[in-house]
């Protein structure tokens, strides 16, 4: 039998804290709808009917919302907040690969992996350019005023509470979440936030 050598390791310490945030610009959400997924599947499997169906703005609006498993609350993927914080970390000189393992956003609804968005959505209509520059109309949900409470678990051996707070604040200012956020579009100003007092 092989002899097993005892090894020791530096113990890590996981802490958890909650941070209320308040939107500083409207949040535009755009979940990939079941209808869109079905259309792509049909096309890939040769079941495409051809031609365009009549647009249903209300169906597009409700289909674009992220909802909890029970259907009673709205949310946004927890990974979106983590991605924003990780990207902000790069601006502060952190290595993004390291940051990804230093903290995690705990979803409010584990089944859907969503953080609750506190606010009332409304429908917005936008002209967009698709494919070869053709114009199209999009009907998307928007939260004019919104907030959330981020529950974050972090490894205190790697990152401090103060550093986590700095990441949240910078992510809200320079990255944001959702459509037309600063990180993704030169003209993006949506989905930004500040830490609530």
Buried (B, 14 or more C-beta within 10 A) or exposed (E): EEEEEEEEEEEEEEBEEEBEBBBBBBBBBBBEBEEEEEBEEEEEEEEEEEEEEEEEEEEBBBBBBBBBEEEEBBBBBBBBBBBBBBBBBEEEEBEEEEBBEBBBBEBBBEEBBBBBBBBEBEBBEEEEEEEEEEEEEBBBBBBEEBBBEBBBBBBEEBBEEEBBBBBBBBBBBBBBBBBBBBBEEEEBEBBBBEEEE
